[in-house]
Amino acid sequence: MKRLSDLVNIRSGYTFRTAIDTYGSGDTEVIQAKDLNSDFSFVTRPKVNFPGGDSHLLRPGDILVSARGLSKAILFQDASKKAVASSSLFVLHPKNNSVNPEFITMFFNSAVGMKAVFELSSGASVRSITKDNFGQISIPDIPPDKERALGRAVQSIDDYLSLIREKEIYLDNIRESIITSTLKETTA
């Protein structure tokens, strides 16, 4: 087993001083804990005129993990997108190229990973974990080729599920459009 803090640099997401919707519209997406799901790639998120520095911006290969509630995780991969994580997230950045971000993302989305976070969390109604405790989580040490294969396989499945969900949304929009236009024709 390896300690998470030996594999990645861990930082908290950016703390906005006021509600996100009070910031002017801009070009920087704000990713929040509620966004960490299978719809991640096509969910509309607030875009703000970001007041922080470039060091807060996400880079491809960053892993976003919820610091509160269930430990959902996603791998940020979009180099063309300017984005920042909110303070409800931890941002994990691999310390070197031998660290596999797909594997770590898969670990935190697994029952084993969720249990590890839960055991180090505290709180009555909404559990949360400190950055120090989060860094103490033990990540299974398996051969790098198996780690890469497992991480890629699970990431491919997650990507496929996202495409299916995107298609469902697209078809729902077509259905709604057909219904709306038909009803407008009959009431006109």
Secondary structure, DSSP 4 states (H G I P E B T S, - for coil): -EEHHHHEEEEEPB--SS-GGGSPEEEEEEE-GGG-STTGGG----EE---S-GGGB--TT-EEEESBSS--EEE---TT--EEEBTTEEEEEESSTTS-HHHHHHHHHSHHHHHHHHHH-B-SSS-B--HHHHHTPEEP---HHHHHHHHHHHHHHHHHHHHHHHHHHHHHHHHHHHHHHHHHHHH-
